Amino acid sequence: MLSLQEISDRLEIEDLMVRYSHAVDTHQWELLDELFTPDAHIDYTAMGGPAGDLESTKKFLAAVMPNFSAFQHLISNSSIRVEGDHATARTMCHNPMMVTHADGTRQLMLCGLWYHDTFVRVQGEWRIQQRVEEKSYMFVAPDAVPKS
């Protein structure tokens, strides 16, 4: 049976991951400062992005996300292991993204991945210390569809 502390830790970590998805999907890059440790390492290389610190990651996201006219980060199936003030998780992410081309046509890209996260409790709150993506699939629809 899980203790109340273990239940609380798991719920707080799950909320942290949801807040990450919300921050990215709403382009609120400053919210990432509340989610990651200042020395965090973020590795998006499996899906074609960079690896780096929090500041370089925020700059990357701010530059690339406007290229997509629609997107969602859907996370589920988290396997979380908590050991005191440290935790790890493997979480599934389904990320559909719509690319809008200069001629107004759109193309759907479906990304499936896992987040491998390391968390630490900092002053009583969980933060992501490391996030590494693992690619499952990336599918780009072969034909662009007219803008509706």
C-alpha positions as CSV (number, residue, x, y, z in Angstrom):
1,M,0.0,0.0,0.0
2,L,1.3,3.5,-0.9
3,S,1.8,5.9,1.9
4,L,0.1,9.3,1.8
5,Q,3.5,10.8,1.1
6,E,4.0,8.5,-1.9
7,I,0.6,9.3,-3.2
8,S,1.3,13.0,-2.8
9,D,4.7,12.7,-4.5
10,R,3.2,10.8,-7.5
11,L,0.4,13.3,-8.0
12,E,2.7,16.3,-7.7
13,I,5.1,14.7,-10.3
14,E,2.2,14.0,-12.6
15,D,0.9,17.6,-12.2
16,L,4.4,18.8,-13.0
17,M,4.4,16.9,-16.3
18,V,1.0,18.2,-17.2
19,R,2.2,21.8,-16.4
20,Y,5.1,21.2,-18.9
21,S,2.7,20.3,-21.6
22,H,0.5,23.3,-20.9
23,A,3.5,25.7,-20.9
24,V,4.7,24.4,-24.3
25,D,1.2,24.2,-25.9
26,T,0.4,27.8,-24.7
27,H,3.9,29.2,-25.6
28,Q,4.4,30.3,-22.0
29,W,8.2,29.7,-21.9
30,E,8.6,31.6,-18.6
31,L,6.6,28.9,-16.9
32,L,9.3,26.4,-17.7
33,D,11.5,28.2,-15.0
34,E,9.0,26.9,-12.4
35,L,9.2,23.3,-13.7
36,F,12.9,22.7,-14.2
37,T,15.9,23.1,-12.0
38,P,18.2,25.9,-13.0
39,D,20.9,23.4,-14.0
40,A,18.5,21.1,-15.9
41,H,19.6,19.2,-19.0
42,I,17.0,18.7,-21.7
43,D,17.6,16.4,-24.6
44,Y,15.2,16.6,-27.6
45,T,17.7,15.0,-30.1
46,A,15.7,11.7,-30.6
47,M,13.0,13.8,-32.3
48,G,15.3,16.1,-34.2
49,G,15.8,18.9,-31.7
50,P,18.8,20.0,-29.7
51,A,20.1,19.0,-26.3
52,G,21.1,21.7,-23.8
53,D,20.3,23.7,-20.7
54,L,17.0,25.4,-19.8
55,E,17.7,28.8,-21.5
56,S,18.8,27.3,-24.8
57,T,15.7,25.0,-24.7
58,K,13.4,27.9,-24.2
59,K,15.0,29.8,-27.1
60,F,14.6,26.7,-29.3
61,L,11.0,26.2,-28.4
62,A,10.2,29.9,-29.0
63,A,11.8,29.7,-32.4
64,V,10.3,26.5,-33.6
65,M,6.8,26.3,-32.2
66,P,5.4,29.2,-34.2
67,N,6.0,27.0,-37.3
68,F,3.1,24.8,-36.2
69,S,-0.5,26.1,-36.4
70,A,-1.9,23.5,-34.1
71,F,-0.5,21.0,-31.6
72,Q,-1.1,19.0,-28.4
73,H,1.1,17.2,-26.0
74,L,-0.9,14.3,-24.7
75,I,0.9,12.4,-21.9
76,S,-0.1,9.2,-20.2
77,N,1.1,5.8,-18.9
78,S,3.7,7.3,-16.5
79,S,5.8,4.8,-14.7
80,I,7.1,6.8,-11.7
81,R,9.6,5.6,-9.1
82,V,10.1,7.8,-6.0
83,E,13.0,7.4,-3.7
84,G,13.1,10.2,-1.0
85,D,13.7,13.5,-2.7
86,H,14.6,12.0,-6.1
87,A,12.4,10.3,-8.6
88,T,12.4,9.0,-12.2
89,A,9.6,8.5,-14.7
90,R,9.0,7.1,-18.1
91,T,6.0,8.8,-19.7
92,M,4.3,8.3,-23.0
93,C,3.6,11.3,-25.2
94,H,1.5,11.6,-28.3
95,N,2.1,14.9,-30.1
96,P,0.1,15.7,-33.2
97,M,1.3,18.9,-34.9
98,M,-0.1,20.8,-37.9
99,V,2.4,22.4,-40.2
100,T,1.0,25.3,-42.2
101,H,3.0,26.0,-45.4
102,A,3.4,29.5,-47.0
103,D,0.8,28.6,-49.7
104,G,-1.8,27.9,-47.0
105,T,-1.8,24.2,-47.3
106,R,-1.4,22.2,-44.1
107,Q,0.3,18.9,-43.3
108,L,-0.2,16.7,-40.2
109,M,2.7,15.3,-38.3
110,L,2.2,12.7,-35.6
111,C,5.0,12.2,-33.1
112,G,5.1,9.4,-30.5
113,L,7.7,9.4,-27.9
114,W,8.6,8.7,-24.3
115,Y,9.9,11.2,-21.8
116,H,12.6,9.8,-19.5
117,D,12.7,12.2,-16.6
118,T,14.7,12.7,-13.5
119,F,13.1,14.8,-10.7
120,V,14.4,16.3,-7.5
121,R,12.5,17.9,-4.7
122,V,13.7,21.5,-4.2
123,Q,12.5,23.4,-1.2
124,G,9.5,21.1,-0.9
125,E,8.5,21.2,-4.6
126,W,9.3,18.7,-7.4
127,R,11.3,19.9,-10.4
128,I,12.6,18.3,-13.5
129,Q,16.3,17.9,-13.4
130,Q,16.7,16.0,-16.7
131,R,14.4,15.2,-19.6
132,V,15.4,12.9,-22.4
133,E,13.1,12.0,-25.3
134,E,13.0,8.5,-26.7
135,K,11.5,8.3,-30.2
136,S,8.8,5.8,-30.9
137,Y,7.5,7.1,-34.2
138,M,7.2,10.2,-36.4
139,F,4.7,10.2,-39.3
140,V,4.2,13.0,-41.7
141,A,1.0,12.8,-43.8
142,P,2.2,12.4,-47.5
143,D,-0.3,14.9,-48.9
144,A,-0.9,18.5,-47.7
145,V,-4.6,19.3,-47.3
146,P,-6.3,22.6,-48.2
147,K,-6.7,25.0,-45.4
148,S,-10.3,25.0,-44.1
